[in-house]
Amino acid sequence: MKKTNILNGAIKNLYPINYLNESHFTNPVQKKTISEFGELKKLNNRIYKWNLTDSEIEKLKSTKLIELNLTE
């Protein structure tokens, strides 16, 4: 059984500034959801910075928990 953690795509919680790795983009539904909210910037070949507003965080938590693989 595969362990759920940030190295295999899980997101622990949502913050105004989130750091993601390549595993967060392997699930097409999660990748699409991430691309539809906030501002995503690639920092280097492994890490992305994902900025969210408070209202985006609220909306994501209330409607997209499964799509984001959120483990809160």
CHARMM-style PDB file with segment names, atoms N, HN, CA, C and O in Angstrom:
ATOM      1  N   MET     1       0.838  -1.185   0.000  1.00  0.00      PROA
ATOM      2  CA  MET     1       0.000   0.000   0.000  1.00  0.00      PROA
ATOM      3  C   MET     1       0.884   1.250   0.000  1.00  0.00      PROA
ATOM      4  O   MET     1       1.833   1.352   0.778  1.00  0.00      PROA
ATOM      5  N   LYS     2       0.567   2.173  -0.861  1.00  0.00      PROA
ATOM      6  HN  LYS     2      -0.204   2.091  -1.492  1.00  0.00      PROA
ATOM      7  CA  LYS     2       1.346   3.405  -0.994  1.00  0.00      PROA
ATOM      8  C   LYS     2       0.991   4.378   0.125  1.00  0.00      PROA
ATOM      9  O   LYS     2      -0.181   4.664   0.367  1.00  0.00      PROA
ATOM     10  N   LYS     3       2.007   4.877   0.793  1.00  0.00      PROA
ATOM     11  HN  LYS     3       2.960   4.645   0.596  1.00  0.00      PROA
ATOM     12  CA  LYS     3       1.807   5.846   1.872  1.00  0.00      PROA
ATOM     13  C   LYS     3       1.448   7.210   1.292  1.00  0.00      PROA
ATOM     14  O   LYS     3       2.047   7.654   0.312  1.00  0.00      PROA
ATOM     15  N   THR     4       0.465   7.874   1.905  1.00  0.00      PROA
ATOM     16  HN  THR     4      -0.022   7.513   2.701  1.00  0.00      PROA
ATOM     17  CA  THR     4       0.066   9.197   1.454  1.00  0.00      PROA
ATOM     18  C   THR     4       0.919  10.249   2.154  1.00  0.00      PROA
ATOM     19  O   THR     4       0.836  10.423   3.369  1.00  0.00      PROA
ATOM     20  N   ASN     5       1.736  10.945   1.376  1.00  0.00      PROA
ATOM     21  HN  ASN     5       1.803  10.803   0.388  1.00  0.00      PROA
ATOM     22  CA  ASN     5       2.537  12.047   1.915  1.00  0.00      PROA
ATOM     23  C   ASN     5       2.870  13.021   0.787  1.00  0.00      PROA
ATOM     24  O   ASN     5       2.505  12.796  -0.367  1.00  0.00      PROA
ATOM     25  N   ILE     6       3.551  14.081   1.125  1.00  0.00      PROA
ATOM     26  HN  ILE     6       3.847  14.264   2.062  1.00  0.00      PROA
ATOM     27  CA  ILE     6       3.803  15.130   0.134  1.00  0.00      PROA
ATOM     28  C   ILE     6       4.717  14.667  -0.998  1.00  0.00      PROA
ATOM     29  O   ILE     6       4.722  15.275  -2.068  1.00  0.00      PROA
ATOM     30  N   LEU     7       5.486  13.609  -0.783  1.00  0.00      PROA
ATOM     31  HN  LEU     7       5.483  13.115   0.087  1.00  0.00      PROA
ATOM     32  CA  LEU     7       6.365  13.131  -1.844  1.00  0.00      PROA
ATOM     33  C   LEU     7       5.629  12.321  -2.897  1.00  0.00      PROA
ATOM     34  O   LEU     7       6.165  12.064  -3.975  1.00  0.00      PROA
ATOM     35  N   ASN     8       4.385  11.911  -2.582  1.00  0.00      PROA
ATOM     36  HN  ASN     8       3.950  12.120  -1.706  1.00  0.00      PROA
ATOM     37  CA  ASN     8       3.602  11.245  -3.634  1.00  0.00      PROA
ATOM     38  C   ASN     8       2.287  11.966  -3.900  1.00  0.00      PROA
ATOM     39  O   ASN     8       1.272  11.331  -4.188  1.00  0.00      PROA
ATOM     40  N   GLY     9       2.306  13.290  -3.804  1.00  0.00      PROA
ATOM     41  HN  GLY     9       3.130  13.805  -3.570  1.00  0.00      PROA
ATOM     42  CA  GLY     9       1.206  14.102  -4.292  1.00  0.00      PROA
ATOM     43  C   GLY     9       0.222  14.647  -3.286  1.00  0.00      PROA
ATOM     44  O   GLY     9      -0.634  15.452  -3.654  1.00  0.00      PROA
ATOM     45  N   ALA    10       0.305  14.244  -2.028  1.00  0.00      PROA
ATOM     46  HN  ALA    10       1.000  13.590  -1.729  1.00  0.00      PROA
ATOM     47  CA  ALA    10      -0.637  14.759  -1.043  1.00  0.00      PROA
ATOM     48  C   ALA    10      -0.284  16.205  -0.686  1.00  0.00      PROA
ATOM     49  O   ALA    10       0.883  16.596  -0.694  1.00  0.00      PROA
ATOM     50  N   ILE    11      -1.309  16.977  -0.377  1.00  0.00      PROA
ATOM     51  HN  ILE    11      -2.257  16.659  -0.371  1.00  0.00      PROA
ATOM     52  CA  ILE    11      -1.130  18.345   0.104  1.00  0.00      PROA
ATOM     53  C   ILE    11      -1.647  18.356   1.538  1.00  0.00      PROA
ATOM     54  O   ILE    11      -2.814  18.048   1.777  1.00  0.00      PROA
ATOM     55  N   LYS    12      -0.791  18.708   2.492  1.00  0.00      PROA
ATOM     56  HN  LYS    12       0.157  18.959   2.298  1.00  0.00      PROA
ATOM     57  CA  LYS    12      -1.180  18.649   3.900  1.00  0.00      PROA
ATOM     58  C   LYS    12      -2.230  19.689   4.268  1.00  0.00      PROA
ATOM     59  O   LYS    12      -3.177  19.390   4.996  1.00  0.00      PROA
ATOM     60  N   ASN    13      -2.067  20.881   3.779  1.00  0.00      PROA
ATOM     61  HN  ASN    13      -1.298  21.124   3.188  1.00  0.00      PROA
ATOM     62  CA  ASN    13      -2.992  21.978   4.074  1.00  0.00      PROA
ATOM     63  C   ASN    13      -2.772  23.057   3.022  1.00  0.00      PROA
ATOM     64  O   ASN    13      -1.816  22.983   2.250  1.00  0.00      PROA
ATOM     65  N   LEU    14      -3.633  24.043   2.986  1.00  0.00      PROA
ATOM     66  HN  LEU    14      -4.410  24.103   3.613  1.00  0.00      PROA
ATOM     67  CA  LEU    14      -3.486  25.148   2.044  1.00  0.00      PROA
ATOM     68  C   LEU    14      -3.127  26.416   2.802  1.00  0.00      PROA
ATOM     69  O   LEU    14      -3.714  26.724   3.839  1.00  0.00      PROA
ATOM     70  N   TYR    15      -2.165  27.137   2.276  1.00  0.00      PROA
ATOM     71  HN  TYR    15      -1.688  26.886   1.434  1.00  0.00      PROA
ATOM     72  CA  TYR    15      -1.658  28.365   2.884  1.00  0.00      PROA
ATOM     73  C   TYR    15      -1.569  29.438   1.811  1.00  0.00      PROA
ATOM     74  O   TYR    15      -1.664  29.122   0.625  1.00  0.00      PROA
ATOM     75  N   PRO    16      -1.391  30.694   2.192  1.00  0.00      PROA
ATOM     76  CA  PRO    16      -1.205  31.745   1.179  1.00  0.00      PROA
ATOM     77  C   PRO    16      -0.008  31.454   0.257  1.00  0.00      PROA
ATOM     78  O   PRO    16      -0.039  31.792  -0.926  1.00  0.00      PROA
ATOM     79  N   ILE    17       1.051  30.822   0.807  1.00  0.00      PROA
ATOM     80  HN  ILE    17       1.076  30.547   1.769  1.00  0.00      PROA
ATOM     81  CA  ILE    17       2.204  30.410   0.005  1.00  0.00      PROA
ATOM     82  C   ILE    17       2.398  28.915   0.223  1.00  0.00      PROA
ATOM     83  O   ILE    17       2.570  28.461   1.355  1.00  0.00      PROA
ATOM     84  N   ASN    18       2.371  28.154  -0.865  1.00  0.00      PROA
ATOM     85  HN  ASN    18       2.231  28.523  -1.784  1.00  0.00      PROA
ATOM     86  CA  ASN    18       2.521  26.701  -0.823  1.00  0.00      PROA
ATOM     87  C   ASN    18       3.675  26.300  -1.723  1.00  0.00      PROA
ATOM     88  O   ASN    18       3.843  26.856  -2.809  1.00  0.00      PROA
ATOM     89  N   TYR    19       4.468  25.341  -1.278  1.00  0.00      PROA
ATOM     90  HN  TYR    19       4.331  24.890  -0.396  1.00  0.00      PROA
ATOM     91  CA  TYR    19       5.564  24.824  -2.094  1.00  0.00      PROA
ATOM     92  C   TYR    19       5.201  23.409  -2.520  1.00  0.00      PROA
ATOM     93  O   TYR    19       4.909  22.549  -1.689  1.00  0.00      PROA
ATOM     94  N   LEU    20       5.224  23.183  -3.826  1.00  0.00      PROA
ATOM     95  HN  LEU    20       5.461  23.882  -4.501  1.00  0.00      PROA
ATOM     96  CA  LEU    20       4.839  21.907  -4.398  1.00  0.00      PROA
ATOM     97  C   LEU    20       6.031  21.286  -5.117  1.00  0.00      PROA
ATOM     98  O   LEU    20       6.955  21.985  -5.534  1.00  0.00      PROA
ATOM     99  N   ASN    21       5.996  19.953  -5.255  1.00  0.00      PROA
ATOM    100  HN  ASN    21       5.245  19.385  -4.916  1.00  0.00      PROA
ATOM    101  CA  ASN    21       7.028  19.272  -6.028  1.00  0.00      PROA
ATOM    102  C   ASN    21       6.380  18.579  -7.222  1.00  0.00      PROA
ATOM    103  O   ASN    21       5.161  18.644  -7.386  1.00  0.00      PROA
ATOM    104  N   GLU    22       7.162  17.931  -8.041  1.00  0.00      PROA
ATOM    105  HN  GLU    22       8.152  17.879  -7.908  1.00  0.00      PROA
ATOM    106  CA  GLU    22       6.668  17.305  -9.271  1.00  0.00      PROA
ATOM    107  C   GLU    22       5.549  16.296  -9.004  1.00  0.00      PROA
ATOM    108  O   GLU    22       4.673  16.117  -9.851  1.00  0.00      PROA
ATOM    109  N   SER    23       5.561  15.640  -7.850  1.00  0.00      PROA
ATOM    110  HN  SER    23       6.272  15.786  -7.162  1.00  0.00      PROA
ATOM    111  CA  SER    23       4.537  14.627  -7.564  1.00  0.00      PROA
ATOM    112  C   SER    23       3.130  15.229  -7.496  1.00  0.00      PROA
ATOM    113  O   SER    23       2.147  14.518  -7.704  1.00  0.00      PROA
ATOM    114  N   HSD    24       3.026  16.509  -7.212  1.00  0.00      PROA
ATOM    115  HN  HSD    24       3.825  17.086  -7.044  1.00  0.00      PROA
ATOM    116  CA  HSD    24       1.720  17.163  -7.149  1.00  0.00      PROA
ATOM    117  C   HSD    24       1.092  17.341  -8.529  1.00  0.00      PROA
ATOM    118  O   HSD    24      -0.080  17.705  -8.634  1.00  0.00      PROA
ATOM    119  N   PHE    25       1.856  17.090  -9.580  1.00  0.00      PROA
ATOM    120  HN  PHE    25       2.808  16.795  -9.495  1.00  0.00      PROA
ATOM    121  CA  PHE    25       1.362  17.286 -10.939  1.00  0.00      PROA
ATOM    122  C   PHE    25       1.195  15.969 -11.702  1.00  0.00      PROA
ATOM    123  O   PHE    25       0.896  15.988 -12.896  1.00  0.00      PROA
ATOM    124  N   THR    26       1.384  14.824 -11.030  1.00  0.00      PROA
ATOM    125  HN  THR    26       1.627  14.809 -10.060  1.00  0.00      PROA
ATOM    126  CA  THR    26       1.243  13.535 -11.705  1.00  0.00      PROA
ATOM    127  C   THR    26      -0.219  13.132 -11.860  1.00  0.00      PROA
ATOM    128  O   THR    26      -0.555  12.406 -12.796  1.00  0.00      PROA
ATOM    129  N   ASN    27      -1.087  13.580 -10.972  1.00  0.00      PROA
ATOM    130  HN  ASN    27      -0.814  14.169 -10.211  1.00  0.00      PROA
ATOM    131  CA  ASN    27      -2.518  13.297 -11.064  1.00  0.00      PROA
ATOM    132  C   ASN    27      -3.140  14.394 -11.928  1.00  0.00      PROA
ATOM    133  O   ASN    27      -3.090  15.566 -11.554  1.00  0.00      PROA
ATOM    134  N   PRO    28      -3.729  14.039 -13.081  1.00  0.00      PROA
ATOM    135  CA  PRO    28      -4.271  15.067 -13.991  1.00  0.00      PROA
ATOM    136  C   PRO    28      -5.361  15.938 -13.367  1.00  0.00      PROA
ATOM    137  O   PRO    28      -5.439  17.128 -13.672  1.00  0.00      PROA
ATOM    138  N   VAL    29      -6.199  15.373 -12.505  1.00  0.00      PROA
ATOM    139  HN  VAL    29      -6.135  14.407 -12.257  1.00  0.00      PROA
ATOM    140  CA  VAL    29      -7.273  16.153 -11.878  1.00  0.00      PROA
ATOM    141  C   VAL    29      -6.678  17.160 -10.895  1.00  0.00      PROA
ATOM    142  O   VAL    29      -7.104  18.314 -10.854  1.00  0.00      PROA
ATOM    143  N   GLN    30      -5.698  16.727 -10.105  1.00  0.00      PROA
ATOM    144  HN  GLN    30      -5.352  15.790 -10.139  1.00  0.00      PROA
ATOM    145  CA  GLN    30      -5.034  17.622  -9.160  1.00  0.00      PROA
ATOM    146  C   GLN    30      -4.271  18.712  -9.916  1.00  0.00      PROA
ATOM    147  O   GLN    30      -4.314  19.878  -9.525  1.00  0.00      PROA
ATOM    148  N   LYS    31      -3.586  18.350 -10.976  1.00  0.00      PROA
ATOM    149  HN  LYS    31      -3.551  17.402 -11.294  1.00  0.00      PROA
ATOM    150  CA  LYS    31      -2.834  19.316 -11.784  1.00  0.00      PROA
ATOM    151  C   LYS    31      -3.767  20.391 -12.344  1.00  0.00      PROA
ATOM    152  O   LYS    31      -3.443  21.578 -12.311  1.00  0.00      PROA
ATOM    153  N   LYS    32      -4.917  19.974 -12.854  1.00  0.00      PROA
ATOM    154  HN  LYS    32      -5.180  19.009 -12.880  1.00  0.00      PROA
ATOM    155  CA  LYS    32      -5.891  20.915 -13.410  1.00  0.00      PROA
ATOM    156  C   LYS    32      -6.404  21.869 -12.333  1.00  0.00      PROA
ATOM    157  O   LYS    32      -6.503  23.075 -12.563  1.00  0.00      PROA
ATOM    158  N   THR    33      -6.730  21.330 -11.162  1.00  0.00      PROA
ATOM    159  HN  THR    33      -6.650  20.351 -10.976  1.00  0.00      PROA
ATOM    160  CA  THR    33      -7.236  22.158 -10.067  1.00  0.00      PROA
ATOM    161  C   THR    33      -6.194  23.179  -9.630  1.00  0.00      PROA
ATOM    162  O   THR    33      -6.520  24.348  -9.422  1.00  0.00      PROA
ATOM    163  N   ILE    34      -4.950  22.750  -9.490  1.00  0.00      PROA
ATOM    164  HN  ILE    34      -4.685  21.801  -9.659  1.00  0.00      PROA
ATOM    165  CA  ILE    34      -3.872  23.668  -9.108  1.00  0.00      PROA
ATOM    166  C   ILE    34      -3.733  24.783 -10.141  1.00  0.00      PROA
ATOM    167  O   ILE    34      -3.537  25.944  -9.784  1.00  0.00      PROA
ATOM    168  N   SER    35      -3.833  24.431 -11.410  1.00  0.00      PROA
ATOM    169  HN  SER    35      -3.992  23.487 -11.700  1.00  0.00      PROA
ATOM    170  CA  SER    35      -3.650  25.437 -12.466  1.00  0.00      PROA
ATOM    171  C   SER    35      -4.803  26.439 -12.539  1.00  0.00      PROA
ATOM    172  O   SER    35      -4.635  27.531 -13.083  1.00  0.00      PROA
ATOM    173  N   GLU    36      -5.963  26.083 -12.001  1.00  0.00      PROA
ATOM    174  HN  GLU    36      -6.098  25.196 -11.560  1.00  0.00      PROA
ATOM    175  CA  GLU    36      -7.142  26.963 -12.072  1.00  0.00      PROA
ATOM    176  C   GLU    36      -7.212  27.988 -10.946  1.00  0.00      PROA
ATOM    177  O   GLU    36      -8.027  28.908 -11.008  1.00  0.00      PROA
ATOM    178  N   PHE    37      -6.384  27.852  -9.928  1.00  0.00      PROA
ATOM    179  HN  PHE    37      -5.722  27.105  -9.877  1.00  0.00      PROA
ATOM    180  CA  PHE    37      -6.447  28.746  -8.773  1.00  0.00      PROA
ATOM    181  C   PHE    37      -5.077  29.335  -8.489  1.00  0.00      PROA
ATOM    182  O   PHE    37      -4.053  28.681  -8.686  1.00  0.00      PROA
ATOM    183  N   GLY    38      -5.069  30.566  -8.027  1.00  0.00      PROA
ATOM    184  HN  GLY    38      -5.901  31.097  -7.866  1.00  0.00      PROA
ATOM    185  CA  GLY    38      -3.847  31.195  -7.566  1.00  0.00      PROA
ATOM    186  C   GLY    38      -2.835  31.455  -8.655  1.00  0.00      PROA
ATOM    187  O   GLY    38      -3.149  31.470  -9.845  1.00  0.00      PROA
ATOM    188  N   GLU    39      -1.614  31.657  -8.210  1.00  0.00      PROA
ATOM    189  HN  GLU    39      -1.359  31.645  -7.243  1.00  0.00      PROA
ATOM    190  CA  GLU    39      -0.497  31.948  -9.102  1.00  0.00      PROA
ATOM    191  C   GLU    39       0.575  30.887  -8.872  1.00  0.00      PROA
ATOM    192  O   GLU    39       1.041  30.697  -7.748  1.00  0.00      PROA
ATOM    193  N   LEU    40       0.961  30.204  -9.939  1.00  0.00      PROA
ATOM    194  HN  LEU    40       0.582  30.359 -10.851  1.00  0.00      PROA
ATOM    195  CA  LEU    40       1.944  29.134  -9.861  1.00  0.00      PROA
ATOM    196  C   LEU    40       3.223  29.577 -10.545  1.00  0.00      PROA
ATOM    197  O   LEU    40       3.201  30.062 -11.676  1.00  0.00      PROA
ATOM    198  N   LYS    41       4.351  29.405  -9.843  1.00  0.00      PROA
ATOM    199  HN  LYS    41       4.370  29.011  -8.924  1.00  0.00      PROA
ATOM    200  CA  LYS    41       5.640  29.802 -10.398  1.00  0.00      PROA
ATOM    201  C   LYS    41       6.642  28.679 -10.162  1.00  0.00      PROA
ATOM    202  O   LYS    41       6.784  28.187  -9.042  1.00  0.00      PROA
ATOM    203  N   LYS    42       7.331  28.281 -11.214  1.00  0.00      PROA
ATOM    204  HN  LYS    42       7.216  28.681 -12.123  1.00  0.00      PROA
ATOM    205  CA  LYS    42       8.368  27.258 -11.094  1.00  0.00      PROA
ATOM    206  C   LYS    42       9.633  27.921 -10.560  1.00  0.00      PROA
ATOM    207  O   LYS    42      10.157  28.854 -11.169  1.00  0.00      PROA
ATOM    208  N   LEU    43      10.125  27.432  -9.411  1.00  0.00      PROA
ATOM    209  HN  LEU    43       9.699  26.674  -8.916  1.00  0.00      PROA
ATOM    210  CA  LEU    43      11.314  28.014  -8.793  1.00  0.00      PROA
ATOM    211  C   LEU    43      12.596  27.373  -9.306  1.00  0.00      PROA
ATOM    212  O   LEU    43      13.604  28.051  -9.504  1.00  0.00      PROA
ATOM    213  N   ASN    44      12.549  26.069  -9.518  1.00  0.00      PROA
ATOM    214  HN  ASN    44      11.730  25.519  -9.358  1.00  0.00      PROA
ATOM    215  CA  ASN    44      13.682  25.337 -10.098  1.00  0.00      PROA
ATOM    216  C   ASN    44      13.138  24.065 -10.731  1.00  0.00      PROA
ATOM    217  O   ASN    44      11.928  23.953 -10.930  1.00  0.00      PROA
ATOM    218  N   ASN    45      13.986  23.118 -11.049  1.00  0.00      PROA
ATOM    219  HN  ASN    45      14.969  23.209 -10.888  1.00  0.00      PROA
ATOM    220  CA  ASN    45      13.509  21.936 -11.762  1.00  0.00      PROA
ATOM    221  C   ASN    45      12.726  20.961 -10.882  1.00  0.00      PROA
ATOM    222  O   ASN    45      12.247  19.944 -11.383  1.00  0.00      PROA
ATOM    223  N   ARG    46      12.584  21.244  -9.589  1.00  0.00      PROA
ATOM    224  HN  ARG    46      12.974  22.070  -9.182  1.00  0.00      PROA
ATOM    225  CA  ARG    46      11.847  20.344  -8.695  1.00  0.00      PROA
ATOM    226  C   ARG    46      10.759  21.017  -7.878  1.00  0.00      PROA
ATOM    227  O   ARG    46       9.832  20.337  -7.438  1.00  0.00      PROA
ATOM    228  N   ILE    47      10.830  22.311  -7.657  1.00  0.00      PROA
ATOM    229  HN  ILE    47      11.583  22.864  -8.014  1.00  0.00      PROA
ATOM    230  CA  ILE    47       9.946  23.000  -6.716  1.00  0.00      PROA
ATOM    231  C   ILE    47       9.154  24.111  -7.406  1.00  0.00      PROA
ATOM    232  O   ILE    47       9.675  24.870  -8.224  1.00  0.00      PROA
ATOM    233  N   TYR    48       7.864  24.173  -7.038  1.00  0.00      PROA
ATOM    234  HN  TYR    48       7.440  23.556  -6.375  1.00  0.00      PROA
ATOM    235  CA  TYR    48       6.957  25.221  -7.506  1.00  0.00      PROA
ATOM    236  C   TYR    48       6.433  25.994  -6.306  1.00  0.00      PROA
ATOM    237  O   TYR    48       6.248  25.434  -5.226  1.00  0.00      PROA
ATOM    238  N   LYS    49       6.196  27.276  -6.502  1.00  0.00      PROA
ATOM    239  HN  LYS    49       6.346  27.731  -7.380  1.00  0.00      PROA
ATOM    240  CA  LYS    49       5.576  28.118  -5.486  1.00  0.00      PROA
ATOM    241  C   LYS    49       4.162  28.438  -5.951  1.00  0.00      PROA
ATOM    242  O   LYS    49       3.967  28.958  -7.049  1.00  0.00      PROA
ATOM    243  N   TRP    50       3.180  28.129  -5.114  1.00  0.00      PROA
ATOM    244  HN  TRP    50       3.339  27.707  -4.221  1.00  0.00      PROA
ATOM    245  CA  TRP    50       1.773  28.314  -5.454  1.00  0.00      PROA
ATOM    246  C   TRP    50       1.171  29.303  -4.464  1.00  0.00      PROA
ATOM    247  O   TRP    50       0.977  28.966  -3.296  1.00  0.00      PROA
ATOM    248  N   ASN    51       0.874  30.512  -4.914  1.00  0.00      PROA
ATOM    249  HN  ASN    51       1.032  30.785  -5.863  1.00  0.00      PROA
ATOM    250  CA  ASN    51       0.290  31.559  -4.071  1.00  0.00      PROA
ATOM    251  C   ASN    51      -1.231  31.538  -4.190  1.00  0.00      PROA
ATOM    252  O   ASN    51      -1.776  31.461  -5.291  1.00  0.00      PROA
ATOM    253  N   LEU    52      -1.904  31.607  -3.051  1.00  0.00      PROA
ATOM    254  HN  LEU    52      -1.461  31.669  -2.157  1.00  0.00      PROA
ATOM    255  CA  LEU    52      -3.367  31.611  -3.020  1.00  0.00      PROA
ATOM    256  C   LEU    52      -3.867  32.763  -2.159  1.00  0.00      PROA
ATOM    257  O   LEU    52      -3.241  33.122  -1.161  1.00  0.00      PROA
ATOM    258  N   THR    53      -5.001  33.339  -2.552  1.00  0.00      PROA
ATOM    259  HN  THR    53      -5.509  33.048  -3.362  1.00  0.00      PROA
ATOM    260  CA  THR    53      -5.647  34.345  -1.708  1.00  0.00      PROA
ATOM    261  C   THR    53      -6.474  33.617  -0.643  1.00  0.00      PROA
ATOM    262  O   THR    53      -6.719  32.416  -0.757  1.00  0.00      PROA
ATOM    263  N   ASP    54      -6.896  34.338   0.376  1.00  0.00      PROA
ATOM    264  HN  ASP    54      -6.698  35.314   0.468  1.00  0.00      PROA
ATOM    265  CA  ASP    54      -7.732  33.746   1.420  1.00  0.00      PROA
ATOM    266  C   ASP    54      -9.034  33.192   0.841  1.00  0.00      PROA
ATOM    267  O   ASP    54      -9.489  32.120   1.239  1.00  0.00      PROA
ATOM    268  N   SER    55      -9.625  33.920  -0.092  1.00  0.00      PROA
ATOM    269  HN  SER    55      -9.255  34.791  -0.415  1.00  0.00      PROA
ATOM    270  CA  SER    55     -10.883  33.446  -0.683  1.00  0.00      PROA
ATOM    271  C   SER    55     -10.665  32.191  -1.533  1.00  0.00      PROA
ATOM    272  O   SER    55     -11.526  31.312  -1.565  1.00  0.00      PROA
ATOM    273  N   GLU    56      -9.531  32.102  -2.214  1.00  0.00      PROA
ATOM    274  HN  GLU    56      -8.832  32.816  -2.187  1.00  0.00      PROA
ATOM    275  CA  GLU    56      -9.228  30.886  -2.978  1.00  0.00      PROA
ATOM    276  C   GLU    56      -9.032  29.694  -2.048  1.00  0.00      PROA
ATOM    277  O   GLU    56      -9.480  28.587  -2.345  1.00  0.00      PROA
ATOM    278  N   ILE    57      -8.366  29.924  -0.930  1.00  0.00      PROA
ATOM    279  HN  ILE    57      -8.002  30.823  -0.689  1.00  0.00      PROA
ATOM    280  CA  ILE    57      -8.172  28.848   0.051  1.00  0.00      PROA
ATOM    281  C   ILE    57      -9.518  28.354   0.558  1.00  0.00      PROA
ATOM    282  O   ILE    57      -9.752  27.147   0.622  1.00  0.00      PROA
ATOM    283  N   GLU    58     -10.403  29.274   0.919  1.00  0.00      PROA
ATOM    284  HN  GLU    58     -10.212  30.255   0.867  1.00  0.00      PROA
ATOM    285  CA  GLU    58     -11.740  28.898   1.390  1.00  0.00      PROA
ATOM    286  C   GLU    58     -12.499  28.101   0.341  1.00  0.00      PROA
ATOM    287  O   GLU    58     -13.104  27.074   0.649  1.00  0.00      PROA
ATOM    288  N   LYS    59     -12.466  28.574  -0.891  1.00  0.00      PROA
ATOM    289  HN  LYS    59     -11.975  29.409  -1.141  1.00  0.00      PROA
ATOM    290  CA  LYS    59     -13.183  27.883  -1.962  1.00  0.00      PROA
ATOM    291  C   LYS    59     -12.611  26.490  -2.208  1.00  0.00      PROA
ATOM    292  O   LYS    59     -13.365  25.528  -2.354  1.00  0.00      PROA
ATOM    293  N   LEU    60     -11.294  26.377  -2.253  1.00  0.00      PROA
ATOM    294  HN  LEU    60     -10.682  27.159  -2.134  1.00  0.00      PROA
ATOM    295  CA  LEU    60     -10.665  25.079  -2.472  1.00  0.00      PROA
ATOM    296  C   LEU    60     -10.995  24.104  -1.342  1.00  0.00      PROA
ATOM    297  O   LEU    60     -11.285  22.934  -1.593  1.00  0.00      PROA
ATOM    298  N   LYS    61     -10.951  24.580  -0.114  1.00  0.00      PROA
ATOM    299  HN  LYS    61     -10.716  25.530   0.091  1.00  0.00      PROA
ATOM    300  CA  LYS    61     -11.243  23.705   1.025  1.00  0.00      PROA
ATOM    301  C   LYS    61     -12.700  23.259   1.043  1.00  0.00      PROA
ATOM    302  O   LYS    61     -13.007  22.163   1.512  1.00  0.00      PROA
ATOM    303  N   SER    62     -13.586  24.088   0.543  1.00  0.00      PROA
ATOM    304  HN  SER    62     -13.336  24.979   0.162  1.00  0.00      PROA
ATOM    305  CA  SER    62     -15.006  23.733   0.585  1.00  0.00      PROA
ATOM    306  C   SER    62     -15.458  22.931  -0.633  1.00  0.00      PROA
ATOM    307  O   SER    62     -16.496  22.272  -0.582  1.00  0.00      PROA
ATOM    308  N   THR    63     -14.695  22.976  -1.729  1.00  0.00      PROA
ATOM    309  HN  THR    63     -13.852  23.511  -1.771  1.00  0.00      PROA
ATOM    310  CA  THR    63     -15.171  22.310  -2.940  1.00  0.00      PROA
ATOM    311  C   THR    63     -14.186  21.347  -3.602  1.00  0.00      PROA
ATOM    312  O   THR    63     -14.603  20.541  -4.434  1.00  0.00      PROA
ATOM    313  N   LYS    64     -12.905  21.398  -3.268  1.00  0.00      PROA
ATOM    314  HN  LYS    64     -12.565  22.053  -2.592  1.00  0.00      PROA
ATOM    315  CA  LYS    64     -11.903  20.646  -4.032  1.00  0.00      PROA
ATOM    316  C   LYS    64     -10.994  19.766  -3.174  1.00  0.00      PROA
ATOM    317  O   LYS    64      -9.871  19.478  -3.589  1.00  0.00      PROA
ATOM    318  N   LEU    65     -11.434  19.333  -2.002  1.00  0.00      PROA
ATOM    319  HN  LEU    65     -12.346  19.567  -1.665  1.00  0.00      PROA
ATOM    320  CA  LEU    65     -10.574  18.529  -1.129  1.00  0.00      PROA
ATOM    321  C   LEU    65     -10.095  17.249  -1.804  1.00  0.00      PROA
ATOM    322  O   LEU    65      -8.911  16.920  -1.733  1.00  0.00      PROA
ATOM    323  N   ILE    66     -10.993  16.532  -2.451  1.00  0.00      PROA
ATOM    324  HN  ILE    66     -11.955  16.800  -2.509  1.00  0.00      PROA
ATOM    325  CA  ILE    66     -10.626  15.262  -3.085  1.00  0.00      PROA
ATOM    326  C   ILE    66      -9.714  15.506  -4.277  1.00  0.00      PROA
ATOM    327  O   ILE    66      -8.707  14.816  -4.433  1.00  0.00      PROA
ATOM    328  N   GLU    67     -10.049  16.478  -5.122  1.00  0.00      PROA
ATOM    329  HN  GLU    67     -10.867  17.039  -4.996  1.00  0.00      PROA
ATOM    330  CA  GLU    67      -9.248  16.776  -6.303  1.00  0.00      PROA
ATOM    331  C   GLU    67      -7.816  17.152  -5.943  1.00  0.00      PROA
ATOM    332  O   GLU    67      -6.883  16.850  -6.688  1.00  0.00      PROA
ATOM    333  N   LEU    68      -7.644  17.812  -4.798  1.00  0.00      PROA
ATOM    334  HN  LEU    68      -8.401  18.056  -4.193  1.00  0.00      PROA
ATOM    335  CA  LEU    68      -6.315  18.250  -4.378  1.00  0.00      PROA
ATOM    336  C   LEU    68      -5.560  17.203  -3.563  1.00  0.00      PROA
ATOM    337  O   LEU    68      -4.392  17.406  -3.230  1.00  0.00      PROA
ATOM    338  N   ASN    69      -6.218  16.079  -3.235  1.00  0.00      PROA
ATOM    339  HN  ASN    69      -7.166  15.914  -3.506  1.00  0.00      PROA
ATOM    340  CA  ASN    69      -5.582  15.067  -2.406  1.00  0.00      PROA
ATOM    341  C   ASN    69      -5.145  15.702  -1.072  1.00  0.00      PROA
ATOM    342  O   ASN    69      -4.047  15.451  -0.575  1.00  0.00      PROA
ATOM    343  N   LEU    70      -6.025  16.520  -0.519  1.00  0.00      PROA
ATOM    344  HN  LEU    70      -6.917  16.724  -0.923  1.00  0.00      PROA
ATOM    345  CA  LEU    70      -5.739  17.258   0.712  1.00  0.00      PROA
ATOM    346  C   LEU    70      -5.865  16.343   1.918  1.00  0.00      PROA
ATOM    347  O   LEU    70      -6.898  15.699   2.102  1.00  0.00      PROA
ATOM    348  N   THR    71      -4.830  16.280   2.735  1.00  0.00      PROA
ATOM    349  HN  THR    71      -3.991  16.803   2.585  1.00  0.00      PROA
ATOM    350  CA  THR    71      -4.795  15.376   3.886  1.00  0.00      PROA
ATOM    351  C   THR    71      -4.972  16.089   5.211  1.00  0.00      PROA
ATOM    352  O   THR    71      -4.622  15.539   6.256  1.00  0.00      PROA
ATOM    353  N   GLU    72      -5.489  17.260   5.193  1.00  0.00      PROA
ATOM    354  HN  GLU    72      -5.773  17.706   4.345  1.00  0.00      PROA
ATOM    355  CA  GLU    72      -5.659  18.146   6.353  1.00  0.00      PROA
ATOM    356  C   GLU    72      -6.129  17.401   7.583  1.00  0.00      PROA
ATOM    357  OT1 GLU    72      -6.318  18.007   8.637  1.00  0.00      PROA
TER     358      GLU     72
END
